[in-house]
Amino acid sequence: MPPQSTAAVGSPEPTDPDRRRPRAVLAMHPQLAPQLIDPRTLARLTSLAEIDPAVILDDFTTPEALAALADTEVLVTSWGCPPIDEAVLAAAPRLRAVLHAAGSVKHHVTEACWERGIQVTSAAWANALPVAEYTLAAILFANKQVLRMAADYRERRAPYDWQAAYSNVGNYRRTVGIVGASQIGRRVLELLRPFDLHLLLHDPYVDPEEAAALGACLVELDELCALSDVVSVHAPQLPSTRHMIDRRRLALMPDGATVVNTSRGSLIEQDALIAELVTGRLDAVLDVTSPEVLPADSPLYELTNVLLTPHAAGSLGGELHRLAAAAADELACYVAGLPFAHPVLAQDIHRTA
């Protein structure tokens, strides 16, 4: 079963018309708010808290922002929220909670927030769902060698013995290596369970018993690279994970293997990957690169064995509404005096995205 919002399992919805409604403010890119918050969720937010949907902060230093922060108890944040540092906290003496309608909170929740004891929650679990769905599709297509076959078909445009030419493709008993038991990595493993695949997992924070419970065999990263038909990267961007898939580990991968990256471009040594892709030895599905927008002359745009997308695996279009709905669920918990369903804890920040 997919992860559920608290509303899906019966989240507390205060019904007392005289209940306390905390003062809340939106902090994100102003252009993002109408894409993120649909009318239903907006109505829910305004029923739970005193919130002016016309006030959307992306700069905490303006007179309007300072006036709004003075009595704000809850910040509903998303992409574009500025850092909540000591100066912001001084201007927001009543601030008690940050509800992030997106993934990582590292860009705006500072050490000062943890020191004050601000409660933090994130919709990272909700943003993980479309990333995992994208990854599932990429893995199944990769084992079928869809990229190579499509290019081949486009070039031939004539009858051909495809069964003979692609006799070794398919998803039956293939090996898929998942790098990182993050929220996305775990969801990918869950989605892969119905298929006849052998699943490997590398994560330094997971033991063999937990990996087995996730449906995978825990292995070292070198072994995963050497044995996998598809290597899918789901580790966080940390100093310790930079170029974790480097030239040496790319060379370990079997001929015809596919690298899938929906995490961050820095986790793969990109020049080394391009060198392998140019020869045709490996394939790749890349939703992230380094830099995020590649130079116009990058060979990754032209290679037929590469599927390149513009960091679009995460919430896009209508999927954004799930993130705002998740924040509204957490606001209902806060108003009811209950713990968050998806809290972000200070002690976990060093090893998460």
Secondary structure, DSSP 8 states (H G I E B T S, - for coil): -----TGGGT------TTS---BEEEES-TTTHHHH--HHHHHHHHHHSB--TT-EES-TTSHHHHHHHTT--EEEE-TT---B-HHHHHH-TT--EEEESSS--TTTB-HHHHHHT-EEEE-HHHHHHHHHHHHHHHHHHHHTTHHHHHHHHHHH-S---HHHHTTT-SSTTEEEEEE--SHHHHHHHHHHTTSSEEEEEE-TT--HHHHHHTT-EE--HHHHHHH-SEEEE-----GGGTTSB-HHHHHHS-TT-EEEE-S-GGGB-HHHHHHHHHHTS-EEEES--SSSS--TT-GGGT-TTEEE-SS-SSS-GGGHHHHHHHHHHHHHHHHTT---SSB--GGGGGG--
